[in-house]
Amino acid sequence: MKSKIALLLPYFLLTLISCENNSSDKQTPIEAEPIFMDLSSYYSQSNLKSTNGEGVPENLRVLKAEYFTTGESGKIGRTVFFMNVGNKKLDADFVPHLDFSLDGTTDITYYIDENRPSSDLALSETTAAIQRAMATWDGVTCSNLNMTQLPYSGKPTGFIAALLGFGGSFNYFGDVTHCGWLPTSFFDLIDVDGGSYILGVTFTIIFTNSDYDNNKKADVAWREIYYNDGFSWRIGDHYDLETIALHESGHGLSQGHFGKAFLDAGTGKVHFSPRSVMNAAYSGIQTHIEKTDNAGHCSIWANWPN
């Protein structure tokens, strides 16, 4: 694993957001300019195989990762682009016709991998918390996602996990795949300062050279969510899994980070304006969709699948 980390680190040149240390009237944006990194050295390794022996598909690439941090760390979650697409405004959307080709329906599907359990919670607890989070997004009345959970197959998941040597598969399992809990060493690869303050991360995998609906955005194949097993996970307490799953599932459904943040010099805590599910750091239990989160969701999904 050390050789893989050594290979990858030169490309992980992150510029972290610095929080203001004075007063709440000086706020720092959640998102700075996007950072572009290169994973071409991984894609070019012909010996890269998944747990099932599959090689990296030529028609799929990693576009970005959006990670969620602890509030106590003073670090703010970032969006990291892994593909130099030449357009800093390029993002990615699901496309109904392409979605149909993967799972046979235009419904938004999700999958929960139970092969990588939390060290702190029973599988029944983690599965139920993730299901509640997905149901909360499905319950937003402006959209009609017909959200469906695909049955657990027992097979290993994870395009990113396979790519970085943590076992997994390059295959599709659902539009939003909750790939389970991985050690902090996996999250260390996302930030040169280490992954000890990263609670969860959502990766977007796209089809290469594809803009089926001509909206000048990459076409999403699927998204993968990973949780950091280096933390003590809880239900209804700090760190609450449903809250974090709700945030990461928002990314899974194409929402980005929202709001501004500032560091309170007196308490050392990060505060948000406004507070929302899609803030880029954990600020306590949030299991309901706020107005800003609702608006962001509706702007993306109100017309689906048209």
Solvent accessible surface area in square Angstrom, and as a share of the most:
residue,aa,sasa,rsa
1,M,92,0.41
2,K,179,0.76
3,S,87,0.56
4,K,55,0.23
5,I,44,0.22
6,A,66,0.51
7,L,71,0.35
8,L,0,0.00
9,L,66,0.33
10,P,80,0.50
11,Y,73,0.28
12,F,5,0.02
13,L,131,0.65
14,L,18,0.09
15,T,91,0.53
16,L,49,0.25
17,I,22,0.11
18,S,93,0.60
19,C,19,0.12
20,E,65,0.29
21,N,96,0.49
22,N,99,0.51
23,S,53,0.34
24,S,61,0.39
25,D,118,0.61
26,K,100,0.42
27,Q,70,0.31
28,T,14,0.08
29,P,69,0.44
30,I,5,0.02
31,E,59,0.26
32,A,53,0.41
33,E,116,0.52
34,P,32,0.20
35,I,30,0.15
36,F,58,0.24
37,M,10,0.04
38,D,61,0.32
39,L,9,0.04
40,S,59,0.38
41,S,25,0.16
42,Y,0,0.00
43,Y,35,0.13
44,S,88,0.57
45,Q,55,0.24
46,S,113,0.73
47,N,114,0.59
48,L,13,0.07
49,K,116,0.49
50,S,10,0.07
51,T,83,0.48
52,N,74,0.38
53,G,46,0.44
54,E,43,0.19
55,G,34,0.33
56,V,30,0.17
57,P,37,0.24
58,E,159,0.71
59,N,79,0.41
60,L,11,0.06
61,R,64,0.23
62,V,1,0.01
63,L,0,0.00
64,K,8,0.03
65,A,0,0.00
66,E,4,0.02
67,Y,0,0.00
68,F,6,0.03
69,T,0,0.00
70,T,8,0.04
71,G,10,0.09
72,E,98,0.44
73,S,47,0.30
74,G,16,0.16
75,K,59,0.25
76,I,4,0.02
77,G,0,0.00
78,R,1,0.00
79,T,17,0.10
80,V,0,0.00
81,F,14,0.06
82,F,11,0.04
83,M,60,0.27
84,N,124,0.64
85,V,42,0.24
86,G,73,0.70
87,N,70,0.36
88,K,119,0.50
89,K,183,0.78
90,L,28,0.14
91,D,48,0.25
92,A,2,0.02
93,D,31,0.16
94,F,12,0.05
95,V,2,0.01
96,P,21,0.13
97,H,120,0.54
98,L,32,0.16
99,D,5,0.03
100,F,115,0.48
101,S,81,0.53
102,L,58,0.29
103,D,37,0.19
104,G,49,0.47
105,T,39,0.23
106,T,47,0.27
107,D,36,0.19
108,I,0,0.00
109,T,2,0.01
110,Y,17,0.06
111,Y,4,0.02
112,I,10,0.05
113,D,4,0.02
114,E,48,0.22
115,N,67,0.34
116,R,29,0.11
117,P,66,0.42
118,S,9,0.06
119,S,89,0.57
120,D,62,0.32
121,L,25,0.12
122,A,55,0.43
123,L,72,0.36
124,S,84,0.54
125,E,74,0.33
126,T,3,0.02
127,T,19,0.11
128,A,35,0.27
129,A,0,0.00
130,I,3,0.01
131,Q,66,0.30
132,R,99,0.36
133,A,0,0.00
134,M,0,0.00
135,A,62,0.48
136,T,37,0.21
137,W,1,0.00
138,D,52,0.27
139,G,52,0.50
140,V,11,0.06
141,T,137,0.80
142,C,46,0.28
143,S,14,0.09
144,N,95,0.49
145,L,3,0.01
146,N,82,0.42
147,M,27,0.12
148,T,58,0.34
149,Q,64,0.28
150,L,45,0.22
151,P,111,0.70
152,Y,94,0.36
153,S,65,0.42
154,G,37,0.36
155,K,116,0.49
156,P,34,0.21
157,T,0,0.00
158,G,1,0.01
159,F,0,0.00
160,I,3,0.02
161,A,0,0.00
162,A,4,0.03
163,L,1,0.01
164,L,10,0.05
165,G,40,0.39
166,F,42,0.18
167,G,32,0.31
168,G,0,0.00
169,S,0,0.00
170,F,4,0.02
171,N,75,0.39
172,Y,44,0.17
173,F,27,0.11
174,G,0,0.00
175,D,0,0.00
176,V,0,0.00
177,T,3,0.02
178,H,1,0.00
179,C,0,0.00
180,G,2,0.02
181,W,16,0.06
182,L,12,0.06
183,P,67,0.42
184,T,37,0.22
185,S,44,0.28
186,F,0,0.00
187,F,0,0.00
188,D,49,0.26
189,L,1,0.00
190,I,3,0.01
191,D,1,0.00
192,V,72,0.41
193,D,81,0.42
194,G,17,0.16
195,G,0,0.00
196,S,81,0.52
197,Y,18,0.07
198,I,0,0.00
199,L,0,0.00
200,G,0,0.00
201,V,0,0.00
202,T,0,0.00
203,F,5,0.02
204,T,0,0.00
205,I,0,0.00
206,I,5,0.02
207,F,29,0.12
208,T,28,0.17
209,N,163,0.83
210,S,30,0.20
211,D,51,0.26
212,Y,124,0.47
213,D,62,0.32
214,N,126,0.65
215,N,56,0.29
216,K,169,0.72
217,K,77,0.33
218,A,9,0.07
219,D,1,0.01
220,V,4,0.02
221,A,1,0.01
222,W,6,0.02
223,R,1,0.00
224,E,2,0.01
225,I,0,0.00
226,Y,0,0.00
227,Y,0,0.00
228,N,0,0.00
229,D,38,0.20
230,G,56,0.54
231,F,32,0.13
232,S,58,0.37
233,W,0,0.00
234,R,99,0.36
235,I,68,0.34
236,G,52,0.50
237,D,83,0.43
238,H,89,0.40
239,Y,25,0.09
240,D,2,0.01
241,L,0,0.00
242,E,23,0.10
243,T,6,0.03
244,I,0,0.00
245,A,0,0.00
246,L,1,0.00
247,H,1,0.00
248,E,0,0.00
249,S,0,0.00
250,G,1,0.01
251,H,0,0.00
252,G,0,0.00
253,L,0,0.00
254,S,18,0.12
255,Q,15,0.07
256,G,36,0.35
257,H,24,0.11
258,F,86,0.36
259,G,18,0.17
260,K,97,0.41
261,A,0,0.00
262,F,26,0.11
263,L,32,0.16
264,D,44,0.23
265,A,66,0.51
266,G,75,0.72
267,T,88,0.51
268,G,36,0.35
269,K,119,0.50
270,V,13,0.08
271,H,70,0.31
272,F,25,0.10
273,S,49,0.32
274,P,62,0.39
275,R,112,0.41
276,S,0,0.00
277,V,5,0.03
278,M,1,0.00
279,N,1,0.01
280,A,0,0.00
281,A,2,0.01
282,Y,9,0.03
283,S,42,0.27
284,G,22,0.22
285,I,84,0.42
286,Q,16,0.07
287,T,32,0.19
288,H,140,0.63
289,I,39,0.20
290,E,68,0.31
291,K,182,0.77
292,T,44,0.25
293,D,1,0.01
294,N,58,0.30
295,A,62,0.48
296,G,21,0.20
297,H,0,0.00
298,C,25,0.15
299,S,94,0.61
300,I,62,0.32
301,W,4,0.02
302,A,52,0.41
303,N,115,0.59
304,W,29,0.10
305,P,60,0.38
306,N,162,0.83
